[in-house]
Amino acid sequence: MHPSGKLYLVPTPIGNLEDMTFRAIRILKEVDLILAEDTRTSAPLLKHFDIHQKVFSHHQHNEHQSSTEIIKFLKEGKNIALISDAGTPAISDPGFYLVREALKHEIQVECLPGATAFVPALVNSGFPTDRFCFEGFLPIKKGRQTRYKLLATEERTIIIYESPHRLLKTLEEFITYFGTERQISVSRELTKFFEETVRGTTEEVKTYFETHPVKGEFVICIGPV
């Protein structure tokens, strides 16, 4: 019987390729296969670092089904790395379910440190960093209003991810639930050429983005009450 392999969770840059770590590159070159959220998105990154391992798709729509096969490979002694399109796997990306299944089967799991979008956004916001609440993406419909009502009295810094096509609507909702004077910090295109952070009240930031480009991925930090 083969000793079990190891599952590695390997962060990838959220924009700037220089943020890839030496260790991440080495692990991706050494494992038997790589699991990618979107193989087309990961292909340029792997090519850039001269990584030629086999790559299989593992995303939110197939992770339950594919995890069974992955656990089988791990039990056969294969070492496998999971990467997401950008950032650290399992942080608002696939990974949690596979990690849980691997641990159930007593398979070693190792997560490398690396890029995660909310960390630079939080530190750059100027809000307290000793205690914070990471919400990721809020529910799109069901449960969204309930979540806002809970967050309205949150005493810690709140961190939320948002897509460009929903940003203005979300900022309008902030005004409804948090008021016009709540301090927020909105970061977009982190580590990329057009990186930008806009700070101010909910009203001021909404006004700014009504007349400026709403492009890229957004991390919103909401100051404590």
Secondary structure, 3 states (H helix, E strand, C coil): CCCCCEEEECCECCCCHHHCCHHHHHHHHHCCEEEECCHHHHHHHHHHCCCCCEEEECCCCCHHHHHHHHHHHHHCCCCEEEECCCECCCCCCCCHHHHHHHHHCCCEEEECCCCCCHHHHHHHHCCCCCCEEEEEECCCCCCHHHHHHHHCCCCCEEEEEECHHHHHHHHHHHHHHHCCCCEEEEEECCCCCCCEEEEEEHHHHHHHHHCCCCCCCEEEEECCC
